[in-house]
Amino acid sequence: MARYSLRIKKSARKELEAVARKADRRRIIKRIESLADIPRPPGSQKLYGRERYRIRQGQYRILYTIEQRVLIVHVIKIGHRKDIYRA
């Protein structure tokens, strides 16, 4: 199986930097990097009504899309579970 390229939106990078604990940031980064090998890992869910997926990392959520044809995973948003789904 081919390895996917990772693209992280600029706003998602800022959201990652805003995570208070350094240990949480490291775990989130590791989880994002794992998406390059398995873009739909166990525990990931497709969001209803959208072509987005989400994975959990502790109390944080990572929202992303997958482009199958060109093997790219786009990380769109990173945030705490209480805020992530608000518009």
C-alpha positions as CSV (number, residue, x, y, z in Angstrom):
1,M,0.0,0.0,0.0
2,A,1.3,3.4,-0.9
3,R,2.1,6.1,1.7
4,Y,-0.2,9.2,1.7
5,S,1.2,12.7,1.7
6,L,0.1,14.9,4.6
7,R,-1.0,18.5,4.2
8,I,-1.9,20.5,7.3
9,K,-3.9,23.7,6.8
10,K,-2.3,26.8,8.2
11,S,-5.1,27.4,10.7
12,A,-4.8,23.8,11.9
13,R,-1.1,24.4,12.6
14,K,-2.1,27.4,14.8
15,E,-4.7,25.3,16.6
16,L,-2.1,22.7,17.3
17,E,0.3,25.3,18.7
18,A,-2.5,26.5,20.9
19,V,-2.8,23.2,22.7
20,A,-1.7,23.9,26.2
21,R,0.3,20.8,27.2
22,K,3.4,19.8,25.3
23,A,2.7,16.1,25.8
24,D,-0.7,16.5,24.2
25,R,0.8,18.3,21.2
26,R,3.3,15.4,20.7
27,R,0.6,12.8,20.8
28,I,-1.5,14.8,18.3
29,I,1.5,15.1,16.0
30,K,2.2,11.4,16.2
31,R,-1.5,10.6,15.5
32,I,-1.4,12.9,12.4
33,E,1.8,11.2,11.1
34,S,0.2,7.8,11.5
35,L,-2.5,8.9,8.9
36,A,0.1,8.8,6.2
37,D,0.2,5.0,6.5
38,I,-3.4,4.3,7.4
39,P,-5.8,7.1,6.5
40,R,-8.8,5.3,8.0
41,P,-7.5,3.8,11.3
42,P,-9.7,1.9,13.7
43,G,-11.7,4.4,15.6
44,S,-11.9,7.0,12.8
45,Q,-15.4,8.1,11.8
46,K,-16.8,9.7,8.7
47,L,-18.7,12.8,9.6
48,Y,-22.4,12.9,8.6
49,G,-23.2,14.9,5.5
50,R,-19.6,15.8,4.7
51,E,-16.6,14.2,3.1
52,R,-14.6,14.6,6.3
53,Y,-13.3,12.1,8.8
54,R,-12.3,12.5,12.5
55,I,-10.1,10.7,14.8
56,R,-9.7,11.1,18.6
57,Q,-6.6,11.8,20.5
58,G,-7.5,12.1,24.2
59,Q,-9.8,15.0,24.6
60,Y,-8.8,16.5,21.2
61,R,-10.2,15.8,17.7
62,I,-8.5,15.9,14.3
63,L,-10.7,16.6,11.3
64,Y,-9.4,15.7,7.9
65,T,-10.2,14.8,4.3
66,I,-8.8,12.1,2.1
67,E,-8.0,12.4,-1.6
68,Q,-7.8,8.8,-2.8
69,R,-6.8,9.5,-6.4
70,V,-3.6,11.5,-5.5
71,L,-3.0,9.9,-2.0
72,I,-3.2,13.1,0.1
73,V,-4.6,13.5,3.6
74,H,-5.6,17.1,4.4
75,V,-5.8,18.0,8.1
76,I,-8.4,20.7,8.3
77,K,-9.0,21.3,12.0
78,I,-7.6,20.4,15.4
79,G,-9.3,21.2,18.7
80,H,-10.8,20.2,22.0
81,R,-13.8,18.0,21.7
82,K,-16.2,20.6,23.2
83,D,-15.3,23.2,20.5
84,I,-14.3,21.3,17.4
85,Y,-17.8,20.9,15.7
86,R,-19.0,24.4,16.2
87,A,-19.1,26.6,13.1
